[in-house]
Amino acid sequence: MALDLGCAAVTGFKRLRVRRDHHVVAALILLLIFLAFIVVPGWASVFGEQPSAAVATGAQTMREVNLALPPRPRLPAETVAPIADWHEVKVQSGDSLGKIFAALGLPAALMYQVLEASPKAAELKRLRAGQRLAFRIDGGAVLRAIRFDPTLTQRVTIELADGDIKTDVLERPLQRRVTLGAGTVTSSLFAAADDAGMSDATIVQLAKVLAYDIDFARDIQRGDHFSVVYQENFQDGERFGGGEILAATFINKGKRFTAVRHVGADGKIEHFSADGRPLRKAFLRTPLEFSRISSRFSMGRLHPILGRMRAHRGVDYAAPTGTPIMASGDGLVTFRGWQSGYGNTVIIDHGSSKTTLYGHLSRFGKGLRKGQRVRQGEKIGYVGMTGLATGPHLHYEFRLNGSHRDPLTVVLPPAEPLRGAQLAAFKTAAEPLLAKLDLIDENQTLLAKR
């Protein structure tokens, strides 16, 4: 009985202890929860590991900006795109727009897109040698614009942006100024022109005007003098190309030649001597511009290739391969092809039993064919060295009634002078131009006396 009571007491005590332990554990859990929410953060702020001040400040500042200000907008794409550069291309013979696009690394599909979208871009299908194109390409090799001048007075810009193609046409009128110039040949005609402030294009124009009377390949010598009244073209304040020769005098070997530009009643522009005689004759003295005579007319010359004496019945003009050759007079092409030692050859019948021959051509003029009529100065071929030739040159012959004549000395028939009302109109127009030439000569005389 006593044992039973003892066991019961012990069991009751254990139960009481367990209950008390449960209360203690529960109290401890509540205390820990309290400390976790209230006390521990305070301790962490004092004793815990802190992030660096820079990182903490940066994070705090970022939170404040994000909360205080709206999100920062993105900048437009064009303000951050790479700066575009203009790449200028000079069109060479045989170039096409497709070749130029490929050389610049631009896709052909883009070229077709531009050609279809812009009517003005059709001009790019007809490129000419010497023409200049400009391509605006950004740092990412993306085409932004194309610029070109279809005429002397127009500039076209085709812009590509955001998938759109826009064309802008700018009119650029030429300004023409009348200029006076004079020079004396000391080393070369071009050097004298340069000293006089004249462009090469202007001196070439002068040589063309006087080509019927002066052979600029062989007749120019030290001491020759020229005075010129000419037009200069300016565009955007810069000199642009060569202008027209309005009047000129050229003293060659002591002989004076004068040229005056005149527009006839029919609108035809020609140059005349001071007494109204056209400078244009039936034949050009030299069928190509500024070349060197490498071999003259001779009935006995040691042939450079055959190595034996034989007649040289023409004049050889040494010039770079590809130099244009002009028909020396109006006529009918009677031969175009290969002819023994002459290589590529053209023969022109000028009527009145006169013919000219052009040999050793590298190629013929575009579209030139037998039976075609050509005008004086028209391109019939280009200098080469086909046939029996040791270097690039033109072999030129002049024949009268089938007999060879020296092209350098043959007498060329003069043109008929102006008469009546035409002569009176010419003299009225020529008077102020001739007065300007006299003024140049007076100034040159005064300078020489100083």
C-alpha angles and dihedrals in degrees: 000000000000089000091053091050091050093051091048091051092050092048091050091049092051091050091049090049092050091052091049091048090052090054091049092050091047090049091049091050091051089049092051091049089050092050092046093057100034115019107030097061088054092051090047091055090054106033106016125101110275127213116238116281093242094053093043093048091046093051092046091048092049092052091049093050092047091051098041102041135044117249114288111256119237117252117248111270095240092061092059099036117111115271111263122232129208114239112197119208125192110211114237127202108284095020121137132188089252092056091048093049090050092049090053092048093246120144120252090226089064091051092055090047091055093046092051097044100047122052090199089057088072086081087069090067089067102053118170129205112266094026115131126223126186125206122196106212124174128220090270092060090252118145111236103169147353123214128191142149112236091182137014091262103039134072119191123199120189112195126197117201133152092349093307126114117210126185124207123188117199120194111221109184120201120241114214122206128185110232133186122216140170136179146167123224112241103151108355140348092247092051090051091049091049090052088052092053093249123139123240089245091058095050090048088053090051090051091051092051093052097034092108093062105026127048100215090192095064112002101065113102140167112288096030110139134204136189119193138188106195144158121247122202119220128188124184088351095305129107109256122199126312124312134217122285105238097179137345145172123205122188107204120178088343094306119117122223122186130195128187124184115229134177111215127216089263091055094252114144118219140154120239137187117253091268094053102262115140113247091212110098132186091266139031113237090221123025096209136042123264107338136150123251106236098174132015134211110287139160091213123034132150104245109232093219106027091043096218136101116269137148119275102207099185145033125272116215112196112215139146117282109270097031107147118252119209132207104254091215145359113286153113123289105236098171135027118166145053119334119182111265093359093069113198103016140182124195121191126195110212097182127246088074093295122133135168130204128206117194143184093031118172090212140344128256115273111278094359112154141163112277093028121132115229133192127229110275094020115138110252100166149329134263116266142142104248119146119015101350133131095200142002112294144126119251106207126189132185118201129189117191087344094305121117117243129189105261090209096057106025111121111246116210115249123240123247114265126237116269140194118346092001091056092047091051091049094051091050092052095041097051098081091043093051088048089057090052090052089051091053091050091050092051091048090051091051091049091050091054094053 
